[in-house]
Amino acid sequence: MGLNSPFTTWEGDNIHGRRPVLTGVGVRLDKLFARPPGAERHVIATGLDLTGEVQGRLHGRFPSIEGDWLGVVNYEISYADGRRDKLYLVDQLVPFHVLRKRG
């Protein structure tokens, strides 16, 4: 059972099982993990590649007290050294401004 928001849309039924409807999104890692201006760079070849956009699956959302929306997203981050394994992140709260709906 994952993180369910009041805005999660479900498919299926109680007999065959219910599952959240997944919406394909792009997660802009550059914006999500923005570095502070002027931060010194230390390259770690085996670190996570936090550049570009990765595919994600949006399955819920929550509003903040200030009216900003956060999506509940599953996505993967690659390692900079090109290994096949990825870091799989489940039920992450991600600001909508770093998401892009995939068609």
Helices and strands as residue ranges (DSSP letters): E 10-13, E 17-20, E 23-28, H 29-32, E 53-63, E 69-78, E 86-95, G 96-98, E 99-101
